[in-house]
Amino acid sequence: MASLNIAITSDLDRAARYYGAMAKQMRFAAAGAINNTAFDARTSINSSTREYLSNPVRFTQTAYRVEKANKNTLSAVVYPERLRRRYLRFAVEGGERPQKGFEKKFLGSVVESGQIPAGAQFVPTSLVKLTAAGNVSLPTIRRIQAGLSTSNARGGFFLGTPKGGDRPPGIYRRSREQLFPYFIATSDRGSYTRRFPIDEVTAKVVERRFSGYFQSSLERALATAR
């Protein structure tokens, strides 16, 4: 029977070395592409606060950080810095509003009278000047806390339920023998609506950027491979 010899004259050794180098550098390239994409996602998320949140302050617009990937852990994390994590969580996920820090301060600075539950929330009236972001300003909180009292003493602020007039419990400012409501206390829990779609913002960045970053990162890795 006639025999058949098949010879391949292509440079297989060279090809094997090339693809071997590619396999070796693949994880470095992937980590680089992931990190570049993650930093772009951070920039996009921080910028998007101006679109989805109401008058965000600089503190909010620079909230997000990046935990970088490496060749052993091909995963990067884009996350809000710890001090900003709590309030941004409600913008991202929605949910029931917890008691705020200043509400705990107000209730904790007076003797419990039984008129206002310890877990109450305070709804500001039109007399309270809010910040551009819709929050009670720190100077206002300090001024109220400094003058807070559970008695109807002249001047300062009164926490409780005023006598007469069927007025609701809250925080009132006494001026010229009158009480002016600053906050109305309520046991009803407010809720936040999800309004900051960071998943969608991030997905767009990944779709547009990762492939190009990976290609260029792999080319650089192969060019410098030893």
ChimeraX attribute file (.defattr): number of C-alpha atoms within 10 A of each C-alpha:
attribute: neighborCount
match mode: 1-to-1
recipient: residues
	/A:1	3
	/A:2	3
	/A:3	5
	/A:4	6
	/A:5	4
	/A:6	6
	/A:7	6
	/A:8	6
	/A:9	6
	/A:10	8
	/A:11	8
	/A:12	10
	/A:13	8
	/A:14	10
	/A:15	11
	/A:16	11
	/A:17	11
	/A:18	13
	/A:19	12
	/A:20	12
	/A:21	16
	/A:22	17
	/A:23	12
	/A:24	14
	/A:25	20
	/A:26	19
	/A:27	18
	/A:28	21
	/A:29	24
	/A:30	23
	/A:31	22
	/A:32	24
	/A:33	23
	/A:34	26
	/A:35	24
	/A:36	21
	/A:37	24
	/A:38	26
	/A:39	20
	/A:40	17
	/A:41	24
	/A:42	25
	/A:43	17
	/A:44	17
	/A:45	27
	/A:46	20
	/A:47	14
	/A:48	16
	/A:49	23
	/A:50	15
	/A:51	12
	/A:52	14
	/A:53	16
	/A:54	11
	/A:55	15
	/A:56	16
	/A:57	14
	/A:58	11
	/A:59	9
	/A:60	20
	/A:61	17
	/A:62	18
	/A:63	19
	/A:64	21
	/A:65	18
	/A:66	16
	/A:67	13
	/A:68	18
	/A:69	20
	/A:70	17
	/A:71	14
	/A:72	9
	/A:73	10
	/A:74	16
	/A:75	15
	/A:76	18
	/A:77	16
	/A:78	17
	/A:79	15
	/A:80	20
	/A:81	14
	/A:82	10
	/A:83	10
	/A:84	15
	/A:85	14
	/A:86	11
	/A:87	13
	/A:88	17
	/A:89	15
	/A:90	19
	/A:91	19
	/A:92	16
	/A:93	14
	/A:94	15
	/A:95	14
	/A:96	11
	/A:97	14
	/A:98	14
	/A:99	15
	/A:100	13
	/A:101	8
	/A:102	16
	/A:103	17
	/A:104	14
	/A:105	13
	/A:106	20
	/A:107	21
	/A:108	12
	/A:109	13
	/A:110	16
	/A:111	10
	/A:112	13
	/A:113	13
	/A:114	9
	/A:115	13
	/A:116	18
	/A:117	13
	/A:118	16
	/A:119	16
	/A:120	20
	/A:121	25
	/A:122	20
	/A:123	16
	/A:124	18
	/A:125	13
	/A:126	10
	/A:127	11
	/A:128	15
	/A:129	14
	/A:130	15
	/A:131	12
	/A:132	12
	/A:133	12
	/A:134	11
	/A:135	11
	/A:136	15
	/A:137	14
	/A:138	12
	/A:139	9
	/A:140	13
	/A:141	14
	/A:142	14
	/A:143	12
	/A:144	20
	/A:145	19
	/A:146	13
	/A:147	12
	/A:148	21
	/A:149	21
	/A:150	16
	/A:151	12
	/A:152	18
	/A:153	11
	/A:154	14
	/A:155	16
	/A:156	17
	/A:157	26
	/A:158	27
	/A:159	27
	/A:160	24
	/A:161	20
	/A:162	17
	/A:163	10
	/A:164	6
	/A:165	6
	/A:166	8
	/A:167	11
	/A:168	16
	/A:169	20
	/A:170	23
	/A:171	27
	/A:172	24
	/A:173	22
	/A:174	17
	/A:175	12
	/A:176	7
	/A:177	11
	/A:178	11
	/A:179	17
	/A:180	15
	/A:181	22
	/A:182	21
	/A:183	21
	/A:184	20
	/A:185	23
	/A:186	17
	/A:187	12
	/A:188	11
	/A:189	12
	/A:190	13
	/A:191	12
	/A:192	14
	/A:193	12
	/A:194	13
	/A:195	13
	/A:196	21
	/A:197	15
	/A:198	20
	/A:199	10
	/A:200	11
	/A:201	15
	/A:202	19
	/A:203	11
	/A:204	13
	/A:205	19
	/A:206	17
	/A:207	11
	/A:208	11
	/A:209	17
	/A:210	19
	/A:211	15
	/A:212	13
	/A:213	19
	/A:214	21
	/A:215	14
	/A:216	14
	/A:217	22
	/A:218	21
	/A:219	16
	/A:220	13
	/A:221	20
	/A:222	20
	/A:223	10
	/A:224	9
	/A:225	11
	/A:226	6
